[in-house]
């Protein structure tokens, strides 16, 4: 209950224009931006991505920040930045995922145009990635429960067109086992995350132990024999070393080799764990956000655990 209340409060702060304006213009909160965000520009994001790969062999999933965008001018700006990330695949020879929230490319304004916008980004990625090594794709981030069906529908449509796309699914939702089962038969690339949104007991598991138990079961499914035979590509996005160990043990038991799946973690969170995994030969990717609207992303990271309250208090007292 405490965790859910905390997450709901942080989601409220993330969506508050007043809080965003205050925090993003306060010098006292610069350490939050520096911890969780690569910078404001595509160039800054690419610089961090190059550094991660050259130093530790860690790949990147780049994200131009913004969500629930209801301004057409901001939708256009987001599309330009997503295209610029795609261009970086060619310019820097990087193995990059381009992450996108449907609500930042027009879902709030015109749901019918979201697929058109996503398709244009995915086509650019396919064109620029060519035959380069790596798992280049447009990664659909998953937002709140009301957007699961439309996000899956867009992903499936673009996948059927032969475009390089991947899908994020959330372990806290009760429906996710069935969603993953359907993606197994499609041979999809699926990123499993815990989920940072709040939902009622009918839709979602409420306790951390329930979510963790479900994560273990979903990992077993993602590394099953049918998954491997279909060409399914598991992406386990967690900072929980116990779940990482479950994934590695399950992969080995079922004949998956490193490179046939990967782990993903967030920039600024347990970076030593990411480096250790990479050093052990696992494929690791870090989610690298950039842009001016950093507050919603940073406060969501704080909201993932009530223990992170000290980060928020520190930002307000400095």
N, C-alpha and C positions, 0 to 999 in steps of 0.2 A: 504493500500500500504506500509506504513512504517513498519507494523508488518511483511509483507511478505519479504521485503528487509532484515530486521533484521534476520529473520529465515534463509533465504538463506545464509546470511553471516556466521551465526553460524554453519550451516550445512557444509559450506566450511571449517571452522576451525576444525570442528569435524573430517573431513576426511583428513585433512592435516597432513602428517607424520612429517613435519618440526615443525608445531605447537605442535603436540603431544609430540615429543621428547623434545622440549624446556620446555613445561609446566610440563610434568611429572618428569622432572629432576631438576625443580626449587624449592628450599625450600620456596620461597615466595608464592607459590600456594598451600601449604600444607593445608591451611584452607578450600579450595574448596574440596579437597579430603576428609577431615574430615567431611565436612558438608553433602556430598551427597553419600559417599561410606563407606561401613562397614569395609573395610580392604582389604588385598591382598589375603587371604587364605579362603578356605572353613571353616576352624575352626573359623576365625574371623567373617564370615558371620553367622555361626551357633550361635556363642556367642551373636551377636546382635539379632538374631531371638528369642533365648531363653529369653533374657532380655525383649524384647518387649512383649512377651506373659506373662511372669511371673509378670511383672510390671503393664501392662495395658490390658491384655487379647487380644492383637493385634497379628494376624497371619502374616505370611511372604510369599512373593513371591521372591524367591532367583534367582539371575541372575549373572552368571560369565560373566564379561564384555568382549566385542569384537564384531565387526561387519564388514561386507564386507571383511571377511578373505580370503586371496588368497594364504596362505602358508599351505600346507598339515600338517606340524608339529604343527601349531597352531590349526588346526581343530582337530587333535588328542588330544591336550592338553585341548581344550574346551570340547570334549566328556568325557574325564576323569573327569573333574571338574563337569560336569552335572551329571555324574554317582555318584560322591562323594556327591553331594547335595541329590540325591535320597537315598543314604545310610544313610544320616542324618535323614531321616524320621523314619527309624528304630532305629537308635542310640539315638535320642533325643526325640522320641515320639512327634514330631512336626507335626502340620497341615501346610504343605508346598506346594506351587506351585513351580515347576521348570520352570523358564522362559527361552525361547530360541528364538534367531533370526535365521531364515533359512540360512542367509548368514554367520553365524558363525559356522555352521556345514556342510559346503561344497557347498552351492549353487553357489558360485562364481567359484569354481573349477570344480565341477561335479554335476549338478542339479539332475541327476538320482540317486545319492547316498544319497541325503538329507533324503528321506523317510526312507531308511535303518537305518541311524543314529538316526533319531527321534524315530523310532520304538524301537530301542534298549534301549533308555532312558525311554520311556513310559512303556516298559515291566518291567524294573527294578523298576519303581515307583509302578506298580501294584503288583509286587512280595513283595516289602518291606512294602507297606502300609497295605496290608492284609485287615483285618476287623476293622482297627482302625478308630475312629471317625475323621471326617474332610473331606475336599474336596481336596484330594491329586490329583495332575494332572500335566501333561506337558502342560504348557501354551505357545502357539505360539504367540510371539510378532509380530506386524505388522510393516513392514518397508515401503519403498516408494511405490508409486502407482503401479509400474511395477511388484511388488512382491505379490500383493493381490491375484490374481488367483492361482498361484502355492502354496501359503501358505494355502489357503482355501482347495485346492485339497488334500494336504498332511494331513491336519486336518481331512477332511471327510473320507479319506481312513483309517486312524488309528482308528477313531471313529467307523467305520463300522466293524473293527476287535475287537471291545469291549475294546479298550485300553482307559485309563483315560487321555483325552486330553481336552483342552479348546482353544478358539480362540479369538484373539484381533481384533476388528474392530474400524475404526476411523470416528468420527463424521464430520470431515471436508470434507470427500469425498462424492460426490453426490450419488454414487452407494450404500452406506452403508445401506440405508433403505431396498433395495431389498436383500442385503446380509443377513441382520438380519432376514428378512422374511423367507428366505430359511433355516436358522439355527433354527428358531422357530419350523418348522415342524420336525426337527431332534432331538428336545429336547436337544440342545447343551448347553454348558457352554460358555458364551460370555462376554468378558470384553470390555466395551465401553470406549474408550479414545478420547481425543480431536484430537490428531494427531500432531506430531512435524515436519512434512516434508512440503516442499513447492511444490505446483502443480498449474497448470494453471486453469483459470476460467471454462474451459470445464469439467474438472475433479473434481474441488473442490470449495467449498464456500471460498470466499476471506476475508470477514470481520468477526471480532469477533462476531458481533451481529448475523450474518447469521449462524455461527457455533453453537452459543448458542441456537438459535431457533431450529436448526436441532437436537441438543442434547435433547431438551425438547421433541420433537416429537418421537425421537428414544427411550427415556425412557418410554414414554407412550406405545409404541409398545412392549418393553421388559417386561413390567408388565401387559400386556393384558391378557384377559381370555384364548385365545388360547395358549399363552406362558405358563401359569400356568398348563393347562391341559396336555401339551406335556412333562412336566418335565424340561422345559427350566430353566437355572440358570443364572440370571442377575448379572453381576459384574460392578458396576458403578465406574469408575476410574476418579475422579475429585477432585480438591481442591476448587472448587467453591461451597460455602455453599448454594447458591440459588439453584443450580442444585441438591445438596444433599437433600435439602428440597423438591424439586419437586419429587425426587425418593421416599422419605419416604411417602409423601402424596399420591402419585399414588399407591404405594404398599398397604397402608392401605385401600384406596378406593376400591381396587380390591381383597382384601382378602389375601394378602401376609403377612406372619409373619416374624419377624426378624429371620435370620438363613436360610431362603429360598432364600436369595440373600445376597450380600455383597458390601461393598465399598472398594476401593483401593486407596492408596495415595503413594507418593514417599518419600523415606527416606530423612529427612532433610527439607521437605516442609510442612509448617503449621501443625507441629506435635501436637500442642494444639487442633486443630480441630479433628485430628484422635483420640486423647485421649477422647475428649468430646463425640464423636459418640459412642465409645466403652463403655463409662460410662453410656450412655443412653440405652444400650442393643443392639446396632447395631453390626453386624459382620463386622469387619474392618481388612484389610490386608495392609501391607506396602511392597512396592517393595524395596528389599534389594540387591543392587549390590555389588559385590566384585571383586577383581582381580587387576592386575598391570596396565592394560590399562584403566585408569579411566577418562582420559581427554575427549574423545568423549561423554561419558555419562554426565559429569559435564557441558560441554559447551552446550549440548542440553537443559539441565535444565535452563541455563542462557538464551538460545535462545527462550524459550517459551514466554518470555515477554520482550519487550524493556526496561521496568523499571529495569530489572535485570542487565543492563549495568554496574551499579556501582559495582557489584560483580566482573565483569571482570576487570574493571579499578583498583579496589583495589588490585587484584592479580598481576597486572602488575607493580603497583607502590610500592608495599611492598619491 
